[in-house]
Each structure stands twice: as structure tokens, then as C-alpha cells.
């Protein structure tokens, strides 16, 4: 099962503050933690995120143009400072691994959130052959090619891609 593990932001991570005290030790501890995940074949991707002041939010609605909101965003506890993509056998395994994580920001309480992703099989009855073909094309173009087990023998039909709606309105929060 694939899960995303979010490292929740802290007041200092949102300020872009890198604490001098214990920072080198945290990097060493996190390096060991990540190395163990890679050696176990669990970690597929990981990265830290810049503070929300460097980000944008896009608000989408069916009946209004998209709205772009410049960061920073309020409610630090709801923001994400980093993430991992893990492939684990179960949620229990993900929890067990996450409990071994060193605190991500020295001197502050760290919070991890684990969220499973949907698998294609969970939507199999709802997904059309056209959607399957688009996903296969995306995987091929992005280098994430994998063989589709379901519907592999069905002929694929080309589908015109829907153009995305451009962001028109800008507002500051």
C-alpha cells in the first residue's frame, strides 16, 4: 500500500528558521532514519517544503474563476513542512516506522500524519477505458510506467485531453 507521510509545520519551520542548536544531530538522525527506510524498500520519495510564504493556494469552483491566494497561510498546525512517499504492507507498518522518526525540528514538538492513497483497483468499476488510457500515457511520459493488470487486453481508444482552466483572479489573504 502506498502512503503519504506528512511532516506537519511548526512555528519555526513556517518562519524558515533553522535552529542552530541540535540541528546537525537532527540531520544525522534523520539521515539514519531515511537510510533505514530506503534499505527496507519503503521510502520512494521525500522532501522538505519551503514555508507557506513561498507558496500559493488555488481555490477552484465550478461556477467561479480560479482564485490564487499568496502565502503565508494562517494556522501553522494545518500546514505541511515536508513529506515522504512510502510503500508499506499495512497502515500498522507505516505507524510502526513513523514512531521511530526523530523529531523533525529540534526544540519543537513534531507531528507526522499518515494518509493512504487510493489504488486504481478501488475505482475500477467507475473508471472508463479512456481514463485508463490517459493514466497509462501519463505514467509513460512521467517515467512511472507500470503494467496494468486490469483491462490489459482491452483495446485502448485515443481521447482528447481537456484543457485546464487558467487562473484568472488574484487575491491576497
C-alpha positions, 0 to 999 in steps of 0.5 A, a space after each residue: 500500500 502506498 502512503 503519504 507521510 506528512 511532516 506537519 509545520 511548526 512555528 519555526 519551520 513556517 518562519 524558515 528558521 533553522 535552529 542552530 542548536 541540535 540541528 546537525 544531530 537532527 540531520 544525522 538522525 534523520 539521515 539514519 532514519 531515511 537510510 533505514 527506510 530506503 534499505 527496507 524498500 519503503 521510502 520512494 520519495 521525500 522532501 522538505 517544503 519551503 514555508 507557506 510564504 513561498 507558496 500559493 493556494 488555488 481555490 477552484 469552483 465550478 461556477 467561479 474563476 480560479 482564485 490564487 491566494 499568496 502565502 503565508 497561510 494562517 494556522 501553522 498546525 494545518 500546514 505541511 513542512 515536508 513529506 515522504 512517499 512510502 510503500 508499506 504492507 499495512 497502515 500498522 507498518 507505516 505507524 510502526 516506522 513513523 514512531 521511530 522518526 526523530 523529531 523533525 525540528 529540534 526544540 519543537 514538538 513534531 507531528 507526522 500524519 499518515 494518509 493512504 492513497 487510493 489504488 486504481 483497483 478501488 475505482 475500477 468499476 467507475 473508471 472508463 477505458 479512456 481514463 485508463 488510457 490517459 493514466 497509462 500515457 501519463 505514467 509513460 511520459 512521467 517515467 512511472 510506467 507500470 503494467 496494468 493488470 486490469 483491462 490489459 487486453 482491452 483495446 485502448 481508444 485515443 481521447 482528447 485531453 481537456 484543457 485546464 482552466 487558467 487562473 484568472 483572479 488574484 487575491 491576497 489573504 
